[in-house]
Amino acid sequence: MIRHVLNIVGHAIALVALPASLLVAAPVAARTPVDPSTLNPAPPDFFNATCYQGAAGTICDLAFVDPDSPWIDQPSGILCGSTELLFSQTRSVVGKRFYDADGDLVQRHFREELAGVLTNPDTGRSVPWIQHDTVMQNLTIPGDLDSGVTSFTGLYSRFYLPSGRTILMDAGTFSQDVNGLVFEAGPHPLNDYFAHGDSSAFQAVCDALD
């Protein structure tokens, strides 16, 4: 956090009309595996990467839960008055990494799911939040994770009361490079607070935790 119409009836009729021989599943071409440790940079072990040769290089499938998850009562950097809120979260990720023919990373594309709470340690009150977004990074220098632009799309955070009523929403899209934001569209109170210095961006959350 700290820091979017298949016609079933017609489809079924079409399948019935196909010759029976075409309905027999064709064999899937065997993938040629690639040792993740030979790639630059290599996926961390906890990514559970399965890598194989693709048309233009190597593709790695990833699926993992943050090894430090769940995070409990960590400093959030968000102040309500003089009190810093604490955040707790879990995070899971599925995605892919694409490497060129030389084994250098050229693109990361993944989806992450997060959930947690923000807590005021003075009052003991908490506000739940959820997040599910898609992240894509195209590297301008193959193998250099600090190069290129990273784009975030989806529900970046929804803060809500135990009743389910939303009190603050961060959603839409934004992009950033190593120097900071390069584009944003949609309500982004997280960027307003952390990137633009708007101390009122989390006032609705502060009021709920007072």
Secondary structure, DSSP 8 states (H G I E B T S, - for coil): -------HHHHHHHHHHS-GGGGS--------EE-GGGSBS---GGG--EEEE-SSSEEEEEEEE-TT-SEEEEEEEEEETTEEEEEEEEEEEEEEEEE-TTSBEEEEEEEEEEEEEEE-TTT--EEEEEEEEEEEEE-SSTT-TTSSEEEEEEEEEEEE-TTS-EEEEEEEEEEEETTEEEEEES--HHHHHHTS--TTTTHHHHHHH-
